Amino acid sequence: MVNQNLTATEIGFTHEDFAALLDKYDYHFSPGDIVPGTVFSIEPRGALIDIGAKTAAYIPIQEMSINRVDAPEEVLQSNETREFFILTDENEDGQLTLSIRRIEYMRAWERVRQLQAEDATVRSGVFATNRGGALVRIEGLRGFIPGSHISTRKPKEELVGEELPLKFLEVDEERNRLVLSHRRALVERKMNRLEVGEVVIGTVRGIKPYGAFIDIGGVSGLLHISEISHEHIDTPHSVFNVNDEVKVMIIDLDAERGRISLSTKQLEPEPGDMIKNRDLVYDKAEEMAAKYREQMLAKQQGITAAPAEAEEVVSAEEAVEATTEEEILVATETQEEVSAVATVEEEAPAATEEVSAVAAVEEEAPASTEEVSAVAAVEEEAPAATEAEKEIPATVEHEG
């Protein structure tokens, strides 16, 4: 029969020995580690988690999800095992603080970077607007759409609750900048249904010294001054007025930059007809466009065109490439607008090539004082999920 009265000395294993054994096999946890843990106690504003440390770790309710959480039970269940991020080192009681939100945050940025690399179009609902633009949620992160990249005639305030297709302009986790463009998404969608050499009907929405901006089905194309007529024109105002309906031919589609270049010059039966007899140009538009397409096809096939025809084609290409000082100025100002409104830290250039190219073909005024001053509003709203950001619901899906 076993003696029930064995002393600690006879057993040879004291409480001190047990504590030393625990120390010997204790794991060392550091902030930033991701560890498995099991929920063993749910409290009103948090939960205790067993991660194998000597003292149970704690996760507060605000760290349970990147989404809004009203009760711990919405996220965690007793005895559930999952991954946790170690947020802080041990406090004076030896307790670690954990986070699930931080894991979701890191994975959300990883997913957003992947979507940008794929040049994906995402859809998201506008949940707020400010003087500079609109706020949306992408994978749970807050994204910002500058006012100049919202392609709608509605007042911004009426966009709340509306779902928009969006393209990425800038994804920068370090600066917490997630900037998107509604306009670019629409341009890309429209481009998929357009072809170079196609004649389209549009409306003059704006006139600048360097050309006219033509609305063709909800997106803007640039009719450069050099592509209005074979004859010299001092200013586009001498040919067009705002709201004029025009027939134009597409001479270039740049999906990467979101740019549509247009021409009426290539539709002229005779040089100068856009100035002398615009109705004739419109009546003969399809016929002249067919000739233009034949010339382009011949050029692609290496067939030498007549000198006059070749000169016209070269002229068209030069016009497409032409960028005036005014265009550069507009592009630069739009870039500054995106940087100013989207940043929550110091200003940094935002996707210069993309942003400036979109601005170069769209009728956008320089960044307004209100849009630039929206920095303060965006800082309060947090354009992208930051460490101190409040809970945000995530809504994102690929456009079909």
C-alpha positions as CSV (number, residue, x, y, z in Angstrom):
1,M,0.0,0.0,0.0
2,V,1.3,3.4,-0.9
3,N,2.2,5.6,2.0
4,Q,-0.1,8.7,1.8
5,N,2.1,10.6,4.2
6,L,5.2,11.0,2.1
7,T,6.9,14.3,2.8
8,A,8.3,16.8,0.2
9,T,11.8,15.6,1.1
10,E,10.9,12.0,0.4
11,I,9.3,13.0,-3.0
12,G,12.2,15.2,-3.8
13,F,10.1,17.8,-5.8
14,T,9.2,21.1,-4.1
15,H,7.2,24.1,-5.2
16,E,10.5,25.9,-6.0
17,D,11.5,23.0,-8.2
18,F,8.1,23.2,-10.0
19,A,8.6,27.0,-10.6
20,A,12.1,26.4,-11.9
21,L,10.8,23.7,-14.2
22,L,8.2,26.2,-15.6
23,D,10.9,28.8,-16.1
24,K,13.0,26.3,-17.9
25,Y,10.3,25.5,-20.4
26,D,8.8,29.0,-20.6
27,Y,8.4,30.5,-24.0
28,H,9.7,34.0,-24.7
29,F,7.1,36.2,-26.3
30,S,7.9,39.5,-28.0
31,P,5.7,42.2,-29.4
32,G,5.1,41.6,-33.1
33,D,5.0,37.8,-32.8
34,I,2.0,35.9,-34.1
35,V,1.1,33.0,-31.8
36,P,-1.7,30.4,-31.4
37,G,-4.0,30.9,-28.4
38,T,-7.1,29.5,-26.9
39,V,-10.0,31.5,-25.5
40,F,-10.8,30.4,-22.0
41,S,-12.7,33.4,-20.5
42,I,-14.8,36.0,-22.2
43,E,-15.3,39.3,-20.3
44,P,-17.6,42.3,-21.1
45,R,-14.9,44.3,-22.8
46,G,-12.3,41.7,-23.7
47,A,-11.2,38.1,-23.3
48,L,-8.4,36.1,-21.6
49,I,-6.4,34.0,-23.9
50,D,-4.1,31.0,-23.1
51,I,-1.0,31.3,-25.3
52,G,1.3,29.1,-23.1
53,A,2.6,31.9,-21.0
54,K,2.7,31.8,-17.2
55,T,-0.1,34.4,-17.1
56,A,-3.1,34.5,-19.3
57,A,-2.9,37.2,-22.1
58,Y,-5.6,39.7,-22.6
59,I,-7.3,41.0,-25.8
60,P,-9.4,44.2,-25.5
61,I,-12.6,44.5,-27.6
62,Q,-11.1,47.2,-29.8
63,E,-8.4,44.9,-30.9
64,M,-10.7,42.0,-31.8
65,S,-11.3,43.0,-35.4
66,I,-10.6,45.6,-38.1
67,N,-14.4,45.8,-38.2
68,R,-16.7,47.4,-35.6
69,V,-17.3,45.0,-32.7
70,D,-20.0,45.7,-30.1
71,A,-19.5,42.5,-28.0
72,P,-16.6,40.0,-27.8
73,E,-19.0,37.1,-28.6
74,E,-19.3,38.5,-32.2
75,V,-15.7,37.5,-32.8
76,L,-14.6,34.9,-30.2
77,Q,-16.1,31.8,-28.7
78,S,-15.0,29.9,-25.5
79,N,-12.3,27.3,-26.2
80,E,-11.8,28.6,-29.7
81,T,-8.1,28.4,-30.9
82,R,-6.8,30.9,-33.4
83,E,-3.9,33.2,-34.2
84,F,-3.1,36.3,-32.1
85,F,-0.7,39.2,-32.6
86,I,1.3,40.2,-29.5
87,L,0.7,43.9,-29.3
88,T,2.6,44.9,-26.1
89,D,5.1,43.4,-23.8
90,E,4.2,42.1,-20.3
91,N,2.7,44.6,-17.9
92,E,3.6,44.8,-14.2
93,D,1.4,41.7,-13.7
94,G,3.2,39.7,-16.4
95,Q,0.2,39.9,-18.8
96,L,0.6,40.4,-22.5
97,T,-1.9,42.3,-24.7
98,L,-3.0,40.6,-27.9
99,S,-4.7,41.8,-31.1
100,I,-6.6,40.2,-34.0
101,R,-7.2,43.5,-35.7
102,R,-3.5,43.9,-36.3
103,I,-3.3,40.6,-38.2
104,E,-6.3,41.6,-40.3
105,Y,-4.8,45.0,-40.9
106,M,-1.5,43.5,-42.2
107,R,-3.3,41.0,-44.4
108,A,-5.7,43.7,-45.7
109,W,-2.7,45.8,-46.9
110,E,-1.2,42.7,-48.5
111,R,-4.4,42.0,-50.3
112,V,-4.7,45.6,-51.5
113,R,-1.2,45.5,-52.8
114,Q,-2.0,42.4,-54.7
115,L,-5.1,44.0,-56.2
116,Q,-3.1,47.0,-57.3
117,A,-0.5,44.7,-58.9
118,E,-3.2,43.0,-60.8
119,D,-4.6,46.4,-61.9
120,A,-8.0,45.2,-60.5
121,T,-11.2,47.2,-60.5
122,V,-12.9,47.0,-57.1
123,R,-16.3,48.1,-56.0
124,S,-17.0,49.9,-52.8
125,G,-19.7,52.0,-51.2
126,V,-19.1,55.6,-50.2
127,F,-19.6,55.9,-46.5
128,A,-18.7,59.6,-46.0
129,T,-17.6,62.7,-48.0
130,N,-15.6,65.8,-47.1
131,R,-14.5,68.9,-48.9
132,G,-11.8,67.1,-50.7
133,G,-13.6,64.0,-51.9
134,A,-15.1,60.8,-50.7
135,L,-14.2,58.0,-48.3
136,V,-14.7,54.3,-49.0
137,R,-13.6,51.0,-47.5
138,I,-11.4,48.5,-49.3
139,E,-10.7,45.3,-47.5
140,G,-11.6,47.1,-44.3
141,L,-9.1,49.9,-44.9
142,R,-10.2,53.4,-45.5
143,G,-9.6,54.7,-49.0
144,F,-9.9,58.2,-50.3
145,I,-11.2,59.3,-53.7
146,P,-10.1,62.9,-54.6
147,G,-12.9,65.1,-55.9
148,S,-11.2,65.4,-59.3
149,H,-11.4,61.6,-59.6
150,I,-15.1,61.3,-59.0
151,S,-16.8,61.1,-62.4
152,T,-20.4,62.0,-61.6
153,R,-22.5,65.1,-61.9
154,K,-24.1,64.4,-58.5
155,P,-23.1,66.6,-55.6
156,K,-20.6,64.6,-53.5
157,E,-23.0,64.6,-50.5
158,E,-25.4,62.5,-52.5
159,L,-22.8,59.8,-53.1
160,V,-23.0,58.4,-49.6
161,G,-24.3,54.9,-49.8
162,E,-23.6,54.6,-53.5
163,E,-21.4,51.8,-54.8
164,L,-18.6,52.9,-57.2
165,P,-16.2,51.0,-59.4
166,L,-12.6,52.1,-58.5
167,K,-9.0,51.8,-59.7
168,F,-6.0,52.2,-57.5
169,L,-3.9,55.3,-57.8
170,E,-1.7,54.8,-54.7
171,V,-1.2,52.1,-52.1
172,D,1.4,53.0,-49.5
173,E,1.1,51.2,-46.2
174,E,4.0,53.1,-44.6
175,R,2.3,56.4,-45.2
176,N,-1.2,55.1,-44.6
177,R,-2.2,56.3,-48.1
178,L,-4.9,54.4,-50.0
179,V,-6.0,56.6,-53.0
180,L,-8.5,55.5,-55.6
181,S,-10.0,56.8,-58.8
182,H,-13.6,56.4,-59.9
183,R,-12.9,58.3,-63.1
184,R,-10.1,56.0,-64.2
185,A,-12.3,52.9,-63.6
186,L,-15.0,54.4,-65.9
187,V,-12.5,55.4,-68.5
188,E,-11.1,51.8,-68.6
189,R,-14.6,50.4,-68.9
190,K,-15.4,52.7,-71.7
191,M,-12.2,52.0,-73.4
192,N,-13.0,48.4,-73.6
193,R,-15.9,49.3,-75.9
194,L,-14.0,51.8,-78.0
195,E,-11.6,51.4,-80.9
196,V,-9.0,53.6,-82.6
197,G,-10.6,55.0,-85.8
198,E,-14.1,54.9,-84.4
199,V,-16.4,57.9,-84.9
200,V,-18.3,58.9,-81.8
201,I,-20.7,61.7,-80.9
202,G,-19.8,63.8,-77.8
203,T,-20.5,67.0,-76.0
204,V,-18.0,69.8,-75.4
205,R,-17.7,70.0,-71.6
206,G,-14.7,72.4,-71.3
207,I,-12.4,74.5,-73.5
208,K,-8.8,75.2,-72.6
209,P,-6.1,77.1,-74.7
210,Y,-4.7,73.8,-75.7
211,G,-7.9,72.0,-76.7
212,A,-11.4,70.9,-75.9
213,F,-12.6,68.2,-73.5
214,I,-15.3,66.1,-75.0
215,D,-17.7,64.0,-73.0
216,I,-18.2,60.7,-74.8
217,G,-20.6,58.5,-72.8
218,G,-19.6,59.7,-69.4
219,V,-15.8,59.9,-69.9
220,S,-13.7,62.7,-71.2
221,G,-11.5,62.7,-74.2
222,L,-9.1,65.5,-75.3
223,L,-9.5,67.1,-78.7
224,H,-6.1,68.8,-78.9
225,I,-5.9,72.1,-80.7
226,S,-3.6,70.5,-83.3
227,E,-6.2,67.9,-84.1
228,I,-9.1,70.3,-84.7
229,S,-8.3,71.3,-88.3
230,H,-5.5,71.2,-90.9
231,E,-5.7,74.9,-90.9
232,H,-4.1,76.9,-88.1
233,I,-6.4,77.8,-85.2
234,D,-5.5,80.4,-82.6
235,T,-7.8,79.1,-79.9
236,P,-10.4,76.3,-79.7
237,H,-12.9,79.0,-78.6
238,S,-13.0,80.2,-82.2
239,V,-14.4,76.8,-83.2
240,F,-16.4,75.4,-80.3
241,N,-18.6,76.5,-77.5
242,V,-19.3,74.6,-74.3
243,N,-22.3,72.1,-74.7
244,D,-21.7,71.9,-78.5
245,E,-22.5,68.5,-79.9
246,V,-19.6,67.2,-82.0
247,K,-18.5,64.2,-84.1
248,V,-15.0,63.2,-83.3
249,M,-12.8,60.2,-84.2
250,I,-10.7,58.3,-81.7
251,I,-7.0,58.4,-82.6
252,D,-5.5,57.0,-79.5
253,L,-6.5,55.0,-76.4
254,D,-4.1,54.7,-73.5
255,A,-5.7,52.4,-71.0
256,E,-2.8,52.5,-68.6
257,R,-3.0,56.3,-68.3
258,G,-6.7,56.5,-68.8
259,R,-6.3,58.8,-71.8
260,I,-8.5,59.2,-74.8
261,S,-7.3,61.3,-77.7
262,L,-9.7,62.6,-80.3
263,S,-9.6,64.3,-83.7
264,T,-11.8,66.2,-86.1
265,K,-8.9,67.1,-88.3
266,Q,-8.7,63.6,-89.7
267,L,-12.4,63.8,-90.6
268,E,-12.0,66.9,-92.8
269,P,-12.7,66.2,-96.5
270,E,-10.7,69.3,-97.4
271,P,-8.2,71.2,-95.1
272,G,-10.0,73.8,-93.1
273,D,-13.5,72.3,-93.4
274,M,-13.9,72.3,-89.6
275,I,-13.7,76.1,-89.8
276,K,-15.6,76.7,-93.1
277,N,-18.2,73.9,-93.2
278,R,-18.5,71.9,-90.0
279,D,-21.7,70.2,-91.1
280,L,-19.9,68.7,-94.2
281,V,-17.2,67.3,-91.9
282,Y,-19.9,65.6,-89.8
283,D,-21.8,64.3,-92.9
284,K,-18.6,62.7,-94.2
285,A,-17.2,61.6,-90.9
286,E,-17.7,57.8,-91.3
287,E,-16.3,57.9,-94.9
288,M,-13.2,59.9,-93.8
289,A,-12.8,57.6,-90.8
290,A,-12.8,54.5,-93.0
291,K,-10.0,56.1,-95.1
292,Y,-8.0,56.9,-91.9
293,R,-8.3,53.2,-90.8
294,E,-7.1,52.1,-94.2
295,Q,-4.1,54.3,-94.0
296,M,-3.3,53.0,-90.5
297,L,-3.7,49.4,-91.6
298,A,-1.5,50.0,-94.6
299,K,1.1,51.6,-92.3
300,Q,1.0,48.6,-90.0
301,Q,1.4,46.2,-92.9
302,G,4.4,48.2,-94.1
303,I,2.8,49.5,-97.2
304,T,4.0,53.0,-98.2
305,A,1.2,55.5,-98.4
306,A,1.1,58.5,-100.7
307,P,3.3,61.3,-99.4
308,A,0.3,63.5,-98.5
309,E,-1.4,60.7,-96.7
310,A,1.7,59.7,-94.8
311,E,2.2,63.3,-93.8
312,E,-1.3,63.4,-92.3
313,V,-0.8,60.2,-90.4
314,V,2.5,61.4,-88.9
315,S,0.8,64.7,-88.0
316,A,-1.9,62.8,-86.2
317,E,0.7,60.8,-84.2
318,E,2.6,63.9,-83.3
319,A,-0.6,65.5,-82.1
320,V,-1.4,62.5,-79.9
321,E,2.0,62.8,-78.3
322,A,1.8,66.6,-78.0
323,T,1.5,67.9,-74.4
324,T,1.4,71.7,-73.8
325,E,2.6,73.5,-70.8
326,E,-1.0,74.0,-69.7
327,E,-1.6,70.2,-69.7
328,I,1.5,69.7,-67.6
329,L,0.3,72.3,-65.2
330,V,-3.1,70.7,-64.8
331,A,-1.5,67.3,-64.3
332,T,0.8,68.6,-61.7
333,E,-1.9,70.4,-59.7
334,T,-4.1,67.3,-59.7
335,Q,-1.1,65.2,-58.4
336,E,-0.7,67.8,-55.6
337,E,-4.4,67.5,-54.8
338,V,-4.2,63.7,-54.4
339,S,-1.1,64.0,-52.2
340,A,-2.5,66.7,-50.0
341,V,-5.9,65.2,-49.4
342,A,-4.9,61.5,-49.1
343,T,-1.9,61.8,-46.7
344,V,-2.1,61.6,-42.9
345,E,1.6,62.3,-42.5
346,E,4.0,64.5,-44.6
347,E,3.0,65.1,-48.2
348,A,4.6,62.7,-50.7
349,P,4.2,62.5,-54.5
350,A,1.3,60.1,-55.4
351,A,1.7,57.8,-58.4
352,T,2.9,60.7,-60.6
353,E,2.5,59.0,-64.0
354,E,-0.9,57.7,-63.3
355,V,-2.4,60.7,-61.7
356,S,-1.0,63.3,-64.0
357,A,-2.0,61.3,-67.1
358,V,-5.6,61.0,-66.0
359,A,-5.6,64.7,-65.3
360,A,-4.1,65.5,-68.7
361,V,-7.2,64.2,-70.5
362,E,-9.9,65.3,-68.2
363,E,-11.4,68.7,-67.7
364,E,-10.3,69.3,-64.1
365,A,-9.6,72.7,-62.5
366,P,-6.5,73.0,-60.3
367,A,-6.9,71.6,-56.8
368,S,-9.2,74.0,-55.0
369,T,-8.3,75.4,-51.6
370,E,-11.2,73.4,-50.1
371,E,-9.8,70.1,-51.5
372,V,-6.3,70.8,-50.2
373,S,-7.6,72.0,-46.8
374,A,-9.4,68.6,-46.5
375,V,-6.2,67.2,-45.1
376,A,-7.4,67.9,-41.6
377,A,-10.7,66.2,-42.2
378,V,-9.0,63.2,-43.7
379,E,-6.6,63.0,-40.7
380,E,-9.6,62.8,-38.5
381,E,-11.3,60.2,-40.7
382,A,-8.1,58.2,-41.2
383,P,-7.9,57.5,-45.0
384,A,-6.3,54.1,-44.3
385,A,-6.4,51.8,-41.3
386,T,-3.8,53.1,-38.8
387,E,-2.7,51.7,-35.5
388,A,-5.1,54.1,-33.7
389,E,-7.9,53.7,-36.2
390,K,-11.4,53.0,-35.1
391,E,-13.4,50.0,-36.3
392,I,-14.4,50.0,-39.9
393,P,-16.6,47.5,-41.9
394,A,-15.0,46.0,-44.9
395,T,-16.7,45.9,-48.3
396,V,-14.9,45.0,-51.5
397,E,-15.5,42.9,-54.5
398,H,-14.0,42.5,-58.0
399,E,-15.9,44.0,-60.8
400,G,-17.3,41.4,-63.1
